[in-house]
Structures are given as C-alpha cells and as structure tokens.
C-alpha cells in the first residue's frame, strides 16, 4: 500500500466519522458539510473510491455509537 493510499484510507475513516457526527450535530452544519465535500473530492482526485478504501459494510452506524 502506497503512502498516498494509506493517507486517503485514513482520511476516509475520518470522513465517515465526521458524517456520523454531522448527522446528529447542531450548529455549524454548512461548515462540516463543506469539509466533508472537500475530503471526498480529495480522495477522488487522488484516484481512489471511498467505498474501496472503507467499505460500507465495515463502517460504524449511528446505532452502534449510541
């Protein structure tokens, strides 16, 4: 696994956690949404697919967090 792939994988994990937080947060939603969009764009620009880096079936759900 290359350094770029490892970095994008790490970003994917943080992105998913941020989306979970965003789904239950109040307040600066537009700011969070913009950062999530930037992260997704960065992963795509690097040539990776979010679902390949962090498969949906491996992701936590909001029910698991509660």
N, C-alpha and C positions, 0 to 999 in steps of 0.2 A: 504494500500500500504506500503510495507516494505521500509526501508531506502535504501537498495540496489536497489530496483526497482525505487525509486524516483531519486537516483543518476544516474542510467542508462537512465532514461527518460530525465533528464537534459542534459546528455552527448549526447543523440540522437538529441535534439534540437540544440545544439552547432555543432554537426557533420553536420547536414543538412545545417545550416548557413555557415559553412566552405566550404562545397561542392559548394554552390551558389557562394561564394566569389571566390573560386578556378576557377569556370567556366568562370569568367570574369577578372581574375587577370593575371598579367605578373610577371615574375621573379621566385621566389623560388617554382615553382610548384612541383618538386620532394619532397621537404621537406613537403609541405602541403599534398600531396598525401600519404606520409608515415604516417603522423599523422592521417589522415582520416582512413587509413587502421588499425592503432593501435586502434583507437576508436571503429571501427566496431568489431574488434577482442575481445576487452574488453567486449563489450555488449554481444557478443555471448558466451564468456567464463562465464559470469555471468548467462547465461541460458535464455537470452531474445532475442526476434526478433525485429530488428529495426522498421519494419513495424507495429508491435503491439504497440510499445512504442510511435511511432509518425507516424500515418497512412499517406500514400501518399496523400490522398485527403485533409488532413489538412495542408500540407506543403506549404510554400510560393514558388512561382515560380519567375524566373528572371524577367518576365514581370511585376509582382507585385512590385518588388523592384525598377524598373526604373520609 
